Amino acid sequence: MHELTIQTARRSHILDITRDVREAIAGEKGSAIVIYVPHTTAGVTINEHADPAVARDFESALERIVEDGWPWEHIEPGEENAPTHVRAALIGPSVVIPLRDDGSLALGTWQGIFFCEFDGPRDRSVCVAVLQ
């Protein structure tokens, strides 16, 4: 297993990690990879990575879909992060990507892998495992 370290700069910050994942598995062979985020206020998804505006639109949309100002019951003094747990659950903690025979990611032309931060800025971990 490979572990990537991600540094986020904002409370909601969606980062393209496609290159990092490719570098982590370079030279390995297998049938697929699993990318897993071991955090309850972050996730991972696959979407268009040709236009950086897509990631910013995701940040804005999720903040509107799950608003901070709702009457949340999960309140930790100093860390009012209940909506970040819901946003992360909507995105999910993992993705599986098939590998081609040459070991490359079987992503579509416009697809990229995005780490999704909802309670930053923080240093985060992303686990990448090659399945045989």
BAKEGU-630088 format. One line per 3 residues: number of its first residue (from 1); their letters; for each residue x negated, y, z of N, C-alpha, C, O. Coordinates in pm, whole numbers, plus 50000, padded with zeros to 5 digits. Layout:
<atoms>
NUM> a> X Y Z X Y Z X Y Z X Y Z  ... $
</atoms>
This chain:
<atoms>
1> mhe> 49916 49882 50000 50000 50000 50000 49912 50124 50000 49805 50128 50062  49959 50226 49929 49891 50355 49926 49975 50454 50005 50098 50449 50003  49909 50544 50074 49980 50648 50148 49935 50784 50098 49817 50819 50106 $
4> lti> 50030 50860 50046 50003 50995 50000 50036 51092 50112 50129 51069 50189  49961 51201 50122 49991 51307 50216 50042 51427 50136 49976 51473 50042  50158 51475 50174 50222 51586 50105 50232 51703 50201 50274 51686 50315 $
7> qta> 50195 51820 50155 50211 51942 50235 50319 52026 50169 50310 52062 50052  50422 52057 50248 50530 52140 50195 50516 52282 50248 50457 52305 50353  50572 52376 50174 50553 52517 50207 50680 52589 50253 50674 52701 50304 $
10> rrs> 50795 52523 50236 50923 52588 50271 51013 52489 50343 50986 52368 50344  51120 52539 50402 51216 52449 50467 51271 52350 50366 51264 52229 50389  51324 52398 50256 51364 52311 50145 51259 52327 50036 51238 52437 49983 $
13> hil> 51194 52216 50003 51086 52223 49904 51081 52091 49829 51053 51986 49887  51109 52097 49702 51107 51977 49619 50984 51982 49530 50968 52074 49450  50897 51882 49547 50767 51879 49481 50755 51763 49385 50793 51650 49418 $
16> dit> 50704 51789 49266 50678 51685 49168 50552 51610 49212 50444 51667 49217  50567 51481 49244 50454 51399 49289 50418 51292 49186 50346 51197 49218  50468 51306 49064 50444 51205 48960 50296 51179 48941 50254 51063 48940 $
19> rdv> 50216 51283 48925 50072 51267 48902 50006 51196 49021 49923 51108 49002  50044 51234 49144 49987 51170 49263 50017 51021 49266 49930 50940 49300  50139 50984 49230 50177 50843 49229 50098 50769 49121 50047 50659 49145 $
22> rea> 50089 50827 49003 50012 50763 48894 49867 50740 48936 49811 50633 48911  49807 50840 49000 49668 50826 49044 49656 50718 49152 49557 50644 49154  49754 50709 49240 49748 50610 49348 49750 50467 49296 49686 50380 49354 $
25> iag> 49824 50442 49188 49837 50305 49139 49750 50276 49017 49760 50168 48958  49666 50369 48977 49583 50351 48858 49505 50220 48864 49439 50190 48964  49514 50144 48758 49440 50018 48748 49509 49899 48812 49460 49786 48800 $
28> ekg> 49620 49920 48878 49689 49808 48942 49791 49748 48847 49844 49815 48758  49817 49622 48867 49917 49550 48786 50026 49498 48879 50001 49463 48994  50146 49495 48826 50258 49443 48902 50384 49458 48819 50378 49496 48702 $
31> sai> 50497 49430 48880 50624 49439 48808 50694 49572 48831 50773 49617 48748  50666 49635 48947 50733 49760 48982 50660 49823 49099 50572 49762 49160  50697 49947 49129 50648 50010 49252 50768 50055 49334 50875 50084 49281 $
34> viy> 50746 50060 49463 50842 50118 49556 50777 50243 49613 50662 50239 49658  50850 50351 49610 50805 50475 49673 50900 50499 49789 51022 50507 49771  50844 50509 49908 50925 50518 50031 50877 50636 50115 50757 50656 50134 $
37> vph> 50973 50712 50165 50946 50827 50251 50989 50792 50393 51108 50776 50418  50893 50780 50488 50927 50739 50625 50965 50856 50716 50912 50871 50826  51058 50938 50669 51101 51055 50747 51253 51067 50736 51311 51033 50632 $
40> tta> 51317 51116 50841 51464 51127 50840 51513 51260 50785 51634 51279 50768  51422 51351 50756 51462 51481 50700 51390 51509 50568 51367 51625 50533  51356 51403 50497 51293 51414 50365 51335 51293 50283 51384 51194 50337 $
43> gvt> 51314 51301 50153 51352 51190 50067 51271 51192 49938 51176 51268 49924  51312 51107 49845 51246 51098 49715 51352 51069 49609 51447 50994 49632  51333 51130 49491 51427 51109 49382 51354 51117 49249 51238 51158 49242 $
46> ine> 51424 51078 49144 51372 51088 49007 51464 51181 48931 51586 51166 48935  51404 51277 48861 51483 51369 48780 51393 51434 48677 51276 51397 48663  51446 51531 48606 51368 51600 48502 51253 51678 48564 51270 51749 48663 $
49> had> 51133 51663 48503 51019 51738 48554 50955 51827 48448 50848 51883 48471  51018 51841 48334 50964 51929 48230 50982 52076 48264 50900 52159 48226  51088 52109 48334 51120 52247 48370 51121 52261 48522 51205 52200 48587 $
52> pav> 51029 52339 48581 51024 52355 48728 51152 52413 48787 51176 52400 48907  51234 52476 48705 51360 52532 48755 51454 52423 48805 51540 52450 48889  51441 52301 48754 51527 52191 48798 51508 52167 48948 51606 52152 49021 $
55> ard> 51383 52163 48994 51356 52141 49137 51413 52254 49221 51471 52229 49327  51398 52377 49176 51453 52490 49252 51606 52484 49255 51668 52517 49356  51667 52441 49145 51813 52425 49142 51857 52317 49242 51960 52333 49308 $
58> fes> 51781 52208 49252 51812 52104 49350 51809 52161 49492 51900 52136 49571  51705 52236 49523 51694 52297 49657 51818 52381 49686 51879 52365 49792  51854 52468 49595 51969 52558 49615 52099 52481 49625 52182 52509 49712 $
61> ale> 52116 52383 49538 52242 52307 49537 52261 52231 49667 52370 52231 49723  52156 52165 49716 52170 52088 49840 52194 52178 49960 52265 52140 50052  52136 52297 49960 52163 52392 50069 52308 52440 50066 52365 52469 50171 $
64> riv> 52367 52448 49948 52507 52489 49936 52603 52375 49967 52707 52395 50030  52567 52255 49921 52653 52138 49945 52661 52107 50094 52768 52075 50146  52547 52115 50163 52539 52089 50307 52486 52216 50372 52365 52236 50382 $
67> edg> 52577 52301 50415 52539 52433 50466 52486 52428 50609 52529 52346 50691  52392 52518 50638 52335 52528 50773 52439 52572 50876 52432 52530 50991  52534 52655 50836 52624 52719 50931 52742 52637 50979 52826 52689 51053 $
70> wpw> 52751 52512 50942 52862 52430 50990 52850 52407 51140 52741 52423 51196  52957 52370 51207 52950 52341 51352 52891 52202 51377 52965 52106 51403  52760 52192 51370 52691 52065 51384 52689 52018 51528 52680 52100 51619 $
73> ehi> 52699 51888 51550 52692 51831 51685 52550 51792 51723 52514 51796 51841  52469 51755 51626 52330 51718 51652 52249 51847 51662 52213 51908 51561  52221 51888 51785 52146 52012 51805 52033 51984 51904 52056 51947 52019 $
76> epg> 51911 52003 51857 51793 51995 51942 51743 52137 51958 51704 52200 51859  51741 52191 52079 51697 52329 52098 51562 52356 52030 51464 52284 52052  51559 52459 51949 51438 52495 51876 51425 52424 51743 51345 52465 51658 $
79> een> 51502 52319 51722 51500 52244 51595 51642 52216 51551 51689 52102 51559  51711 52317 51505 51847 52300 51458 51840 52244 51316 51848 52317 51218  51826 52110 51309 51800 52049 51179 51905 51946 51137 51878 51863 51051 $
82> apt> 52023 51951 51195 52127 51854 51159 52153 51851 51008 52163 51742 50951  52166 51966 50941 52194 51958 50797 52080 51895 50717 52104 51839 50610  51958 51902 50767 51847 51843 50693 51855 51691 50692 51812 51627 50596 $
85> hvr> 51910 51632 50798 51930 51487 50802 52033 51444 50696 52015 51343 50628  52139 51522 50682 52243 51489 50584 52190 51506 50442 52214 51421 50357  52117 51613 50416 52058 51633 50283 51965 51517 50247 51968 51467 50134 $
88> aal> 51884 51474 50342 51792 51363 50316 51869 51234 50289 51829 51155 50203  51977 51213 50362 52057 51091 50339 52122 51092 50201 52136 50987 50139  52160 51209 50152 52219 51218 50019 52117 51182 49910 52152 51120 49810 $
91> igp> 51993 51220 49929 51887 51191 49833 51838 51047 49849 51821 50976 49750  51815 51004 49971 51767 50869 49998 51618 50863 50020 51544 50950 49975  51572 50759 50092 51431 50749 50129 51342 50673 50032 51221 50667 50053 $
94> svv> 51398 50615 49924 51313 50534 49838 51365 50527 49694 51483 50550 49667  51272 50496 49605 51304 50466 49465 51217 50348 49422 51108 50326 49475  51267 50274 49325 51192 50164 49265 51176 50198 49117 51272 50234 49050 $
97> ipl> 51052 50185 49067 51024 50214 48927 50955 50093 48865 50851 50050 48915  51011 50038 48758 50944 49927 48691 50810 49972 48632 50791 50089 48600  50719 49877 48620 50590 49902 48555 50587 49832 48420 50636 49719 48406 $
100> rdd> 50530 49899 48322 50510 49837 48191 50394 49738 48200 50322 49734 48300  50376 49659 48096 50268 49558 48094 50131 49619 48115 50042 49555 48170  50112 49745 48070 49982 49811 48087 49965 49878 48224 49864 49942 48251 $
103> gsl> 50065 49863 48311 50058 49920 48446 50113 50060 48457 50112 50118 48566  50161 50118 48347 50215 50255 48353 50359 50254 48404 50431 50155 48394  50398 50368 48458 50534 50384 48509 50634 50385 48394 50614 50453 48294 $
106> alg> 50741 50309 48408 50845 50303 48304 50946 50415 48326 51066 50391 48342  50895 50538 48326 50981 50655 48339 51023 50701 48200 50952 50678 48102  51139 50766 48192 51182 50824 48066 51098 50946 48032 51022 50996 48116 $
109> twq> 51110 50993 47910 51030 51104 47860 51033 51225 47952 50928 51286 47976  51147 51259 48005 51162 51382 48085 51162 51355 48235 51176 51449 48314  51148 51230 48276 51160 51197 48418 51030 51218 48495 50920 51197 48444 $
112> gif> 51046 51261 48620 50936 51274 48714 50983 51230 48851 51102 51213 48875  50888 51212 48941 50915 51168 49077 50902 51289 49168 50802 51360 49163  51004 51312 49252 51006 51430 49337 51016 51394 49484 51103 51318 49525 $
115> fce> 50924 51450 49563 50935 51446 49708 51027 51560 49748 51012 51672 49701  51123 51530 49834 51225 51628 49872 51215 51659 50022 51252 51577 50106  51167 51776 50053 51154 51824 50191 51278 51905 50228 51322 51990 50151 $
118> fdg> 51333 51877 50346 51449 51952 50392 51430 52016 50529 51518 52088 50577  51315 51992 50593 51291 52045 50728 51145 52091 50741 51079 52062 50841  51098 52162 50641 50959 52205 50640 50942 52346 50690 51035 52406 50744 $
121> prd> 50824 52396 50673 50709 52330 50612 50645 52228 50707 50642 52247 50828  50595 52121 50649 50534 52013 50726 50432 51938 50641 50426 51954 50519  50352 51857 50709 50270 51757 50643 50351 51628 50648 50402 51589 50753 $
124> rsv> 50363 51561 50534 50448 51442 50523 50370 51328 50461 50265 51348 50400  50423 51209 50476 50366 51088 50418 50462 51028 50316 50584 51033 50332  50404 50972 50212 50480 50898 50112 50407 50766 50091 50287 50764 50063 $
127> cva> 50479 50655 50106 50421 50523 50088 50451 50475 49946 50564 50486 49898  50348 50422 49879 50361 50370 49744 50307 50227 49745 50190 50203 49775  50395 50132 49712 50355 49991 49712 50381 49930 49575 50487 49953 49516 $
130> vlq> 50286 49853 49526 50299 49784 49399 50357 49647 49429 50304 49573 49513  50465 49612 49360 50528 49481 49376 50474 49386 49269 50459 49425 49153  50445 49265 49309 50390 49165 49214 50499 49091 49143 50470 49004 49060 $
</atoms>
